[in-house]
């Protein structure tokens, strides 16, 4: 049930692939966009782990298994139902209304998770406000935006999220790669550092430029590789 959005996206990708309109790597951009949009929330919860190893194992197993399960269900739905009639087909199926009701219930806790993640991030920028106060403000703001913004076009929104988070995590991984002491880096970190911010913003621009000069390569993997390499090359040695 929770793979409805993935099923819609994969069904559209399947049709476009059959028409010769999308290659494997550009299609992979959409597959990457869904889970990477949840990585900040994953980090918000993983930071409460008792040890780095247990947090890594629990996060990896839970996140990987859940995504493989949801996308497997999405593939099965995409192979058996036309993309243009996905919701209608579910409604006509036995128990379809119950399935859609469960999807609606499931999205309630997703909204809570998004609000919590946004509140944690905003709290780091303005600690004078508590996470609770930030959560109420984020919930009110997002409810207002949901009333006025178009919600029927999922693909461009997912790609926009991916263009922000892919280079961001490329920078983070590049700074922490090959034996860097994450704890020491955090204790020495200031409020902002110009070089990684510049690399991140350049990565966002690069993500959107890649389809114009190399559409067959996709955007996510080249952007991740570039931001990782630049972040690793510009980090201070011995830090």
N, C-alpha and C positions, 0 to 999 in steps of 0.2 A: 504493500500500500504506500509506504513512504517513498517509493521510487517513481511516483507519478511525474514529477518534474523531469527526472532523468529519462523516463520513458518517452515523454514528449520530445525532449531534445534528441535522444538517440533515434527515435522514429524519423524525425526530420532529417537527421544526418544520414540515416540509411537511405531515404529517398533521394537526397542530394548526391550521395555517393553513387547510387545506381544511375543517376542522370549524368554522371561525370562532372559534377559541379564542385566537389570538395575532395581533397586528397586526405591521406591518413593523418599527416601531421597537423594540418589545419583542423581536422575533426578532433584530434587529441587536445587541442586548445580548449574545446568545450568540455571535454571529459575532465581536464585538469581544473577548469574554472570552478566547478561545483565544490570539490573538497578543499581547494586552497582558500576559498572564501570563508571556510570555517576554522582555518588554522589559528587565527588570533584567539578565538574562543577556546580552542583546545589548549593553547598555552595558558590562558587565564586559569583553567582548572588544573593543568599539569604542574603549575608552580607550587601547588599545595602538597606535592608528593613528598614522602619521607626521605627519598634518596633519588639521585639522578638516574640510577639504573632502573629502579622500579617505576619511576615516572615515564622513562623511555619505553620500557617493555609494555606497560599498561596502555600508554597512548598509542603505540604502534599497533598492538594487537587489536584494541578496540576500534581504532579509526580505520585500519586497513580492512579488517573483516567486515565492518559495517558498510564501507564503501563498495567492496567487492560484492557483497550480498545485494545492495541496492542496485548497482549497475547490472548485475546478472539478471535481476528481475526486470529491469528496464529493457535489456536486450530481448528477453523473452516476449515482453509486451510489444516491443517495436517490430518483432518478426511476425507477430500474429494479428496485429490490429493496424488499420490505416491511421496515419498521424492526424488526419483531419477530423477523425471521428473517435478520438480516444476517450474523451469524457462521456460522449453519448454511448459508446460501446460498453463502458463500465456501468453506466446507469441501466442499460438493458440486460446486463448479465445478472445471473442469480446472486443476490446479496450485494449488488453494485452500489445501491444507495448507502448500505452500511459501510462499504469500503470508502466511499467519498466522505462519509461522516467521520470515520476514523482519521482520514487525512486532515480534515478540519481540526479535530481534537489534537492531532500530532503537531500541527503548526502553532498551537498555543504555546507549547513549551519551547518551540524554536524562537518565537518572538521574545520570550523571556530570556533565552540565551543570548540573542542579539543585543537586547537592551543591557544585560549585565556586562557583556563584552565592551559595548560602547561606553558604559559608565566607568569601567575600570580604566580604559584608555584615556577618557576625558579627565578622570581624577588625577592621573599622572601629570597632566598639563596644568591643572588648577587644584592642588591638594586641599585648599581651604574648603572646598565643597566636599562633603562626604560622598561615598559611592552611592548611598541611598538617594541623596539629593540629585546627584547626576543621573541616576536611573530614572527618577520621575521626570526630569527634564528631557532626557533622551526619548522616553516613552511618549511624552506629549508631542515632541517635535516630529517623531516618526509617524505617529497617528495622523497628524496634520498633513504630512507629506503623502501618506498613503491615500488620503482623500482626494488629492489633486493630481498626483503623478500617474501616468499610464502604467498599468500593471500587466498588460497583455503581451508585452514583448520581453521575453525572458533572456533570449540569446545575447542581445547587445549589452544588457545589464550585467550578465555573468562575465562577459569579456571585459567590460570596464572594471569590474572588481578584480579580475585576474591581472589586468594591466597594472594595478596598484600593488597587489600582494606578491606577485611573482618576483619583480625586481627587489622588493623590500626584503623578502626572505633570502634572495640571492646575496644581498649585502650582508645580512646577518650571518649566513652560513660562511661567506667569504671571510668575515672578520674572526669567526670562531674555528676555522678549519685548521687541520694539521697541528694539533697540540696546543692551541691557544687556551689560556686560563680564563674561562668565562667569569668566574667569581672575581678575579682580580680586575678584569675589564669593567665589570659592573661597579666595583668600588671606586675606580678611577674615572668613571664616566662623568662628564659634565652634562649640562642641560641639553646641549646640541653640538654636533660636530659637522662642519661644513662639507668635508669630503664625502662621507657616506650619504649625506642628504643629497648632494649633487649627483652622485652615482645613482641613487634611487630615482630621482626625477628624470635623469637621462634614460634610465631603464624604462620608465613609464612611456616616454616619448618613443624610444626604440621599439617597444612592443607594438605601438600603433603604426610605426613606419615600415616594419618588416613586410606586411602584406602587400605594400606598394611596389617593392623591388625584389622580393623573393617570396611570393605567396605560397609556394609549395613547401617551404620550410616550417610553416606555422609561426607562431609568435612566442609561445610560452617557453619552449626549450632554448631557443637562441637567446632570449632575454635573460633567462636564469643563468645560462653559461656566461654571458657578458658581464652581468652585474656581479656574479661570483668572482670572476677573474679580476675585475677592476677593484673590488673590495679587498681581495687578498693581496693584490699588488701594491695597494696604497696604505695598508695597515702598518702601524709602527712596529718595527722589529723589537722583540723583547718585551712588548707590552703584555 
